[in-house]
Amino acid sequence: MQPKGEADMAQTNILLESGTNELEIVEFYLDEANPEDPEQPYKGYYGVNVAKVLEIIRLPTITELPEVNHPSVMGAFNQRSFVIPLVDLSIWLEKERADTESPKVIVTEFNNVTTAFMVSGVTRIHRISWEDVEPPNKYVASMSSNSITGVVKLEDRIVFLLDLEKIVADLNPQLGLRLDEAIDWSEGERYRALVADDSTLIREMLKDLMRKANFEVEAVDNGKEAWEKLMEIKSAAESQSKPLTDFLHVVVSDIEMPAMDGHNLTKRIKEDPVLGQLPVILFSSLITDKLRHKGDAVGADDQISKPEVTNLASRAKALVQEKLGA
């Protein structure tokens, strides 16, 4: 695949469709040093959602940054009047990169933050189903600084989907989730929330922060697990002749998740005559003006960009109260 230069990577047809449980990934690779055969480096294949990629460029002139907090941060470069930090992905993943060719730079944007990642090369774009994406096992997760969110087999190779949010959040702790402590969250009723997010870090932080905001929280790893849990809750409510709101008040879901993504989960909930009454909030780094229509199309009650967790908690309460007529 040729570098896109100034071409916008996100202008693909899949961004016009909603609830298909599919995504497009940019596949790239890192050439890793092979001690047994220096002439034949090992290729590790990785992927990232097209929606997060602004462009792919050649390695620009880099300026060193003062007080860099991680050795993977090579410095920064100027791109159309923006200063963009550059991260050597090999160093972040603790791999020894082999200098086999001119490296490429993938420029990304999510959570209103622009970051560039240096890789060995880029292959192509693939359209895949989230059903084909498996969560990483503990070994894969531990060997990648917990920076892998999914594993998919493409043709004759395994491709690891990277958790870029975690990398950027680890490099910039101030960008993490924080609840506004000036608000008294203890007032009012205590509501029950189901949270779906494939990032262990985000999931645990959301559980903690939503509990501080006076929610009882159950968290699951992906949309498929959330759907199965919702089926259990629906069955329990029907068998006990109780209203659904005796068991659950709101669903908070990430968008990018193995097995079933947040858009498909929302679509299923809203098409169900019983579950459809539940407010669904999409909480994701993919909530942008360009992609908001996808959440609207599947019936999401609100869409909030990470890391605005205070806004998430406030909107969750407001939507629950609105549904309950409180």
Beta strands, then each sheet from edge to edge (+ up, - down):
strand 1: 22-32
strand 2: 42-49
strand 3: 53-58
strand 4: 73-79
strand 5: 82-88
strand 6: 104-110
strand 7: 113-119
strand 8: 121-129
strand 9: 148-154
strand 10: 157-162
strand 11: 191-196
strand 12: 215-220
strand 13: 250-253
strand 14: 280-284
strand 15: 302-305
sheet 1: 8+ 1- 2+ 10+ 9-
sheet 2: 3+ 6- 7+ 5+ 4-
sheet 3: 12+ 11+ 13+ 14+ 15+
end
